[in-house]
Amino acid sequence: MEIRVLRYFLAVVREEGINRAAEALHITQPTLSRQLSQLEDEVGVKLFHRGAKKITLTNEGILLRRRAEEILSLVDRTERELIEQDELVEGRIVIGGGELAAMQVLPEIIEDYREKYPLVTFDIFTGNADLVKERMEKGLIDIGVLLEPVDIEKFEFIRLRGKEQWVVLMRPDDPLAEKETVSAKDLENVPLILPSRTNVQNELSNWFGDSFQEKQVLFTSNLATNSALMVQRGLAYSLVIEGSIPFWDRGKITYRPLCPELTANSVLAWKKQQPFSIAATKFIEHLKCFLGINKV
């Protein structure tokens, strides 16, 4: 006995006729008549007295009406409760990421998500891609914003639109600040601060070319903020992603893009076959829909 057919049955009872019920249900009269006949065959009893002007119920039909109303009331209530479960979703989602322009996509996604699930809270962990990925593999971070190059074989991901641009940090009074761009030759014989990630150092090595082996790497740093303190003191120049510096005091530190240009992509990633919480699961579904991209 199908739920749909029970709804048809109650519509006929309510309208006291097949033609009016068919119009209300937006189906044809023959289709509705056939469904009712099949219902009577299925239950093995006659449900209707078919009069010239209207249809009335047999005793068996009256019993089925009562039970059908109870069944459909329970079905409708269950559907409402399943929908309302969205409002009861709570928990904490841990998001990890570096100091990247790509992180700017998160506030709008989170704001939109919390309109549906206001009880969910977030923990933002800041670290470079290697550290974030390591914590994701251990199940300590749900979603990561990772700067490529990074090994994401164990992850599902969405590659974000837009590029992360590499730049050189310097003091505003530094001679290189007078240039529009900075080349590898401009950085000859000067102390440098490089990112601590080996994969990223390899990318920068390719950009510098053969002269990389002669560079004075005074510091390595996993985040740009602390390396900027060394730059401000005049100890070295730092190569960082432009997205890490939008809120810094330009009166104390400035930057110039590399020439030739060096860029990188970022990805939103989560571990494959990871048993996520319901809050994190819904967040992954939400960000896929929000970004309008299927996972790669």
N, C-alpha and C positions, 0 to 999 in steps of 0.2 A: 504494500500500500504506500504509494508515493505521497510526499508532502504536497507536491504540486497538485495532485489529483484531489486531495482533501480540500485544498483551497478552491478548486473548481466546484466541488460538491457544496461547500458553504456559500459560494457565490450564487449558485442556483437556488439554494434555500432562501437566501436573502432577497433575491430578485423575484422569486416565485415563478420563474420561467427561464427556459433555455436561451431564447433569443436575447432577452435583456441581459442575462448573465454573460453571454458570449460577447455582447457589445462592451460590457464593463471590463471584461477580461482581455479584450482586443484579440479575440480568436474567432474563428468561424463557427457557425452553429453546428455544422456536421462534425467538426473536430470535437466540440464539447459533448455532443450527443454520444459520439463513439467512446469518449473517455468515461462517461457516466455508465454506459452499458458494460464496459470492461470492468469498472469498479463493482457493479452488481454481480458480475460473473465471478470476480475475485473473492468477494465476501460470501457468495452463495445465497443471497437473499434479495428480495425486492425492496428497494429503498424509496421509490416514489409511486404515488398515484398520479398518473398523467391525465389531467382534465383538459377540457376544451380551452379554458381561459388561463388556468394556472396549474402549477404542480404543487402537490402537497406530499408530506412525508408519511410513510408507513410507520408502524411502531419501531421496526428495525431501523428505519431512517432517522427517527427521533433519537434513538440511542446512539447512532453513529454521529449525528450532529453534536450531541453532548460531548462525546469522546473526541471528535475532531476539533472542537473548540478548545478542549483541554490540551490536546497534543500541540496544536498550533500556537497556543498561548505559551507553552513551554519552549517550543522551538524559537519563537520570537524573543522570549526572555533570554534564552541561551545566546542568541546572536547578539543581543544588546550587551550582555555581560562580557562576551568575547571582545567586542569593540571597546567597552569601557576598561578592559584590562590595560589598554594603552595608557590610560590616565593613571594607573597604579604602578607603572614601571618606575622603579627607583634603583639607586645604586651609584657607583662611582666608575667613571671611565678614565683610564690613564692614557694620556697622549704625550708622546715624546717627540722632540724635534730640536734642530739647531737654530742658530740665529740666522734665519733665512727669510727672504721675501715671500716664499711659499707659505710661511706661517700665517700670512695675512688673510688667507682664505678661511682659516678656522673660525674667527669670531662670528662671521655671518652664518656659517654652517651651524655652529653651536647655538646661536641665538634662535635660528629657525627650529632647530631640534628641540630646544627647551620650551618652545610654545606648545609642543605636543606632549613633552615629558618633563614637566617642571620639577619633579622630585629628583632628577638625576643631577649629580655633581661631577666635577672634573678635576683631575690632578694633572697639571702641566709640568712635565719633566724636561729640562733643557740640557742637551748634550750633543756631541757630534754624532754623525750617522753610525759609526762603529759602536759607540757606547749604547745608543738607542737600540740598534739592531740586536746587540747582545742581550739587553734586558727584554726585548720582545721575544727572543728565542727561549728565555727562561719563564715567559708568561707574566713578567712584571709590568709590561707596557702593552696596552691593547692595540693602539694605532700609532704608527710612526710617520713622521715627515722626514724623509731621508734625502740627502744630497748625493747625487751620483758623481763619480762611479761608486757603486756599492753592490755587493752580491745579494740579490733578492730571489735566489732560486727557491728558498723555502717559504716565500711570501706571495700572497696575492697583492696586487697593487693597481693604483691608478696613476699614470704619469700626468703630472700637472702641466697645464699650459703656461707658457711664459718661461723665460730663461733667467737663471741666476748669473749675474755678471761679476767677474773677478776685478778687484781694484787694489790700489796701493794706498795704505794709510800713511799720512805724514803730518807734520806740524804746519799750520797755516803760513808760517814764515820761512818754510823750507824752500830752497830754490826750485825743487821739482813741482811745487805748487803753482809756479808760473806757467807750467805746461798744461795743455789740454789733455794729453794722454802721456803715459809712461811706457817706454820700451824696455826690452831686456838690456840694451846697451846703457840706458839711463841708470840701471841698477847695478852696474859693474862697480866692484870695489866698495860696496856699501854694506853695512850689517843688515840682515834680514830676519824677519819673524815669519815662519811658515806654519801652516796647519800641521797638527801632529799626525793626521791620518796618512798612512803610507800610500793609499790609492790616490789621494789628492796630491801628495808630493810628486807622484809619478806624472800626473797631469801637468803640474807646474814645471817639472823637469823637461817635459816635451816642449812646453812653451818657451823656456829659456834656451833650449838647444844645447849645443856643446859647451857653452859657458857655464852650465849649471854646476859642474864639478868644482868650479873655482869660486862659487858664491860663499859669502860669509854668513852662515846660518847661526845667528847668535842665540835665538830662542825657537822653540816650537811651542804651539799653544793649541788647546782643543776648542777654545772659544775666543771670539774676536774681542770681547770686552776687555779682558785682562791684557791682551797684547796691546790694546790701544793705550793702556797706562804706560807701557814701555815706550811707545811711539811718542806720547805726549812729553815724556822726559827727554826725548831726543836720542834714545839708545839705539833705535833701529827703525827700518821701514817694515810694515806688516802687509802681507798679501791676504786679503779677506774677501768674502762675498759681500757685495754692496748691500744686500738685504739686512745685514747685521748692524747697520749704522744709521737708521733713519732718525733716531731720537738723540743722537750725540750732539754735544755742544760744538758747533762749527767754528766757534771762536777759539777752541782749544785744539781741534784736530780736523783735518780735511782729507780728501782722497781724490785720486784720479784713476780713470779706467786704464786697463792695459791696452797696449797696441803692439801687435794685432790683438783684436778682441779675443777674450777667453771667457766662455760661458759654460754653464752646466744645467742639467735638468734636476728637478726634484720629484719625488714620488710619495704618494700616500700609500702606506703598506700595512698589512696585518698578516699574521702567521697562518699558513695553510693548516686546515684541520685542527684549528685551535678551539677548544670548548669555551666559547665566550659567554659572559653573562648576558641575560636578556637585554639589558641596557646597551651593552657594547654591540650586540648583534643588530639591534634596531638602529644604532648609530651608523654602522657600516652600510646597512640598507639605505639609510637616510642620505649619507654622503654620496653614494652612487647615484641616487635619484637627483640630489641637489646639483651635482656637477654635470649631470646629463651625459655620463660616460659609463660604458660597460667596463668592467675590470679587464685588464690586459692579460 
